[in-house]
Amino acid sequence: MRPVRFAARFRFQLKSCLLALLSLAALDAAVSEAHAAETIVTKAPMAFLYEPSSGTILFAKAPDQTFAPGSLAKVMTAATVFQALKDGDLKLDQLCKVSEHAWRTGGAPSGRGATMFAAIKSEISVEDLLKGLLVHNGNDSAIILAECLDGSEEAFAGRMTTLAQEIGMKNSRFANPTGYAEKPSRTTVRDQARLAEYILESHPDLYPMFSIPEFTWNKIFQRNKNPLLGEIRNLDGLGGGADTEDGYAGLGSVDRNDRRVIAAVAGLTSDKHRLQTMKEVIEGAWEYFTVKTIFTAGETVADGRVFGGDRSSVPLISKHDVNVLLPRGTTLEYRIRVVYPGPINAPFQAGLPAGEIRVIGKDGIVYRAPLVTGASVGEGTLIGRALDGLQELLFGWIG
């Protein structure tokens, strides 16, 4: 008999899920109905709030609706250069030449907003260009970096989009490093939050460049042009942008009281509206949410079915506490599911990756964490394996 693998067929352990639902609903029984009704409220057409340490989506409104990011595209430009530095394609002390195109298109002669005033045909280090990009919001900085790495804006934009896809920005496409609207880029607030998470995870040594307060280049002093920096308590990055059609957008990250959150908003009518909205969304993380431990490390979350083993089931556990940021009030809008590719083929050792636990809210999955087998299972007897095979053949597996 050849065991059949169900890699794409997921089964839910109903008893475990019901117990989890009951425990989740009972976590805050003492909270008043008035407080339970409180939640984040924003008039922003698009908004996303995310807690990266637990992987919890705290708030989502039109998270996958695309918009043109304007200058917010420069955060992706920075991330692309960061990755090139990590891969060895660039060095911080490498000199990049200022082309006439970069000077005319993004520099002082362009009359198109922020610039670091790089002189034509001069040579500037990658490190200074990054400061010009992230502190001055320089369009010339973005173009010079693009040309230095890939020879042209078009080629660099291709690199930006490729990286975006690789890190999970599923609905983003980038047309240039500046965010100029002639060839508009497209992104979403969910993708922007993922971009911030990627930078924080993969480039923690370079992330502090986003919060450099000021930078002097070519004897020209400029303060950080991030419209959110200094306006929201403990915000230490990332940036903002605007598009004539799609409005104002912002991406910010706040580290406060040992909790970091990432927020992205878009579709706002003005810079003032953007700042107000960003404050509403970010402050909601502390006002309306608290950390709740759904399961402790090593606790059985569900029982997984076993094929061909000396036992018919195995406990599925998490190696770590399952900590989720959930509303301080009622949790009745949330469900827990355990999903695994089953049955699990024996023999196997304890600690085998075996599916995941998901917390699901009204807008979809807000949290997920991997599960492993909590015990080792040996190979069953010939008769037992034959009976397992017969059950699968006749009835399939019932989770």
C-alpha positions, 0 to 999 in steps of 0.5 A: 500500500502506498500512503497518500499525502494530502499536502494541499488538503487541510483539516480542522480539529473541531474540538480543539477549535471550539475550546480555543474559541471559548477561551478566547471569548472568555478572556475579558468577561469583566470588561464593560460593554461600553469599553468593548464597543471601542475600536479604531475609527478613521475616515482614511480610505485605506489604512493598515496597522500591524504588530510585527513581533507577534505578526498580528494585523490590528486594523485593516481598511481596504488594505489591498486597494492600490494607489500611487505612492508619490515620494513614498516610493523612495522608501522602496528605493532605500530598501533596494539600495540597502539590499544591494549593499547587503548583496555586495553590489554596492558599498557605502563608500563607493562614489557615484557620478552625478549625470546630467539626467539626474541633475536636470530631472531631480536636481535644482534645475528641475524645479520639482520639489525636494533635492540635495542639490548635487552638482553635475558631474560631481561624485558622491558616496552612496552613504551621503546619497542615502542621507540625501534620499532619506533626510532631504527626500532628494529626487536627485539622490534617488536617480543618482543611486539608481544610475549608479547601481543599474545604469538607468532609472528603468533598470533600477525600477525593475530591481525595485519591483523584483525585490518587492515581489520577493519580500511579499509585496504582492500588489506593488509595481514600481516605475521609477525611484522618485515616485514621479507621476509620469510613470506612476508606481502602484502599491497598497497599505498592506504592502507598505507595512510589509516593506517597513517590516522587511527593512526593520528585520533585514537592515536594522543597521541602516534603518536608523538613517530614516530618523537622522534629524538633519544633513548638510550637503554642499554647505546646504543645511536641511532638516529631515523632510519626513512629514511624520517625524517629530509629530508622533511620539516615538515614531522613528521612520519611514516617510510620506508621499502625495499624488494629485489623483490618489492623495496623501499617503504615509508609512510610519513605525513607532517603538513604544513601551517595548512594543513596535507597530507599523502603520500605513495610510493612504487616500488622504486630502492633505498633509494635515489630514495624513498626520491626524489619521496616522495619529489615530491609527497608531494610538489605537494600538495602545488604546484599544489592544492588549497582548493576550496569551492564547496558548502557552509554549508546549501546550496542546493546541490540537490533535493531528491525525496520523497515517501508518503510525503506532498511534492514531493521533499526535498533539500539535503544539507551539514552541513558543507562547501564542501571544496575540494583540487583541481588543481589550473588549470583546473577542467574539468577532475572532475565531481560531483555526488549526490547519495542517496537511493531514494525515501526518505520515509516520514515522516522525520525531517530535518537533516536526513542522505540522501546520499552523494556528490561525486567528481570524477576524472579520477582515481575514487572518490577523495572526498565524504561527507554526505548530510542530508535533509534540511527540514522536510516532513510530511506524505502526504494525502491518495490520494497522497500516493496512487498516489506515490505507483501507480507511483512506481508500473507502472513506478518506480522513475525517479531521 
